[in-house]
Amino acid sequence: MLKIRLRRTGAKKQPSYRVVVAESTSPRDGTFLEILGHYNPLTEPTTFVVKEERVREWLAQGAQPTERVQRLLTARGITKTTA
């Protein structure tokens, strides 16, 4: 199963993340298929840049976003909330 999730980058105590498509069994910072964007929670306001068309293509192919990525995509208006 494919997941759209965050991959941690950045220095100690200064996290930033890449939004990637990865196999659900691979480790958090392990192999991935494609980088879709990046997210930095430390900036004010938070930085979230994503390739919307590629995200929609992966979602159409059955990739499932994690909870955090789902919240970010919903806030951006790319996906609908699944309550």
VENPECOR-V405545 format. One record per residue. N is the residue number from 1. BURIAL is I if it has 16 or more other C-alpha atoms within 10 Angstrom, else O. Layout:
BEGIN
n: [N;N]
burial: [BURIAL;BURIAL]
END
This chain:
BEGIN
n: [1;2;3;4;5;6;7;8;9;10;11;12;13;14;15;16;17;18;19;20;21;22;23;24;25;26;27;28;29;30;31;32;33;34;35;36;37;38;39;40;41;42;43;44;45;46;47;48;49;50;51;52;53;54;55;56;57;58;59;60;61;62;63;64;65;66;67;68;69;70;71;72;73;74;75;76;77;78;79;80;81;82;83]
burial: [O;I;I;I;I;I;I;I;O;O;O;O;O;O;O;I;I;I;I;I;I;I;I;O;O;O;O;O;O;O;O;I;O;O;I;I;I;I;I;I;O;O;O;O;O;O;O;I;O;I;O;O;O;O;I;O;O;I;I;O;O;O;I;I;I;O;O;O;I;I;O;I;I;O;O;O;O;O;O;O;O;O;O]
END
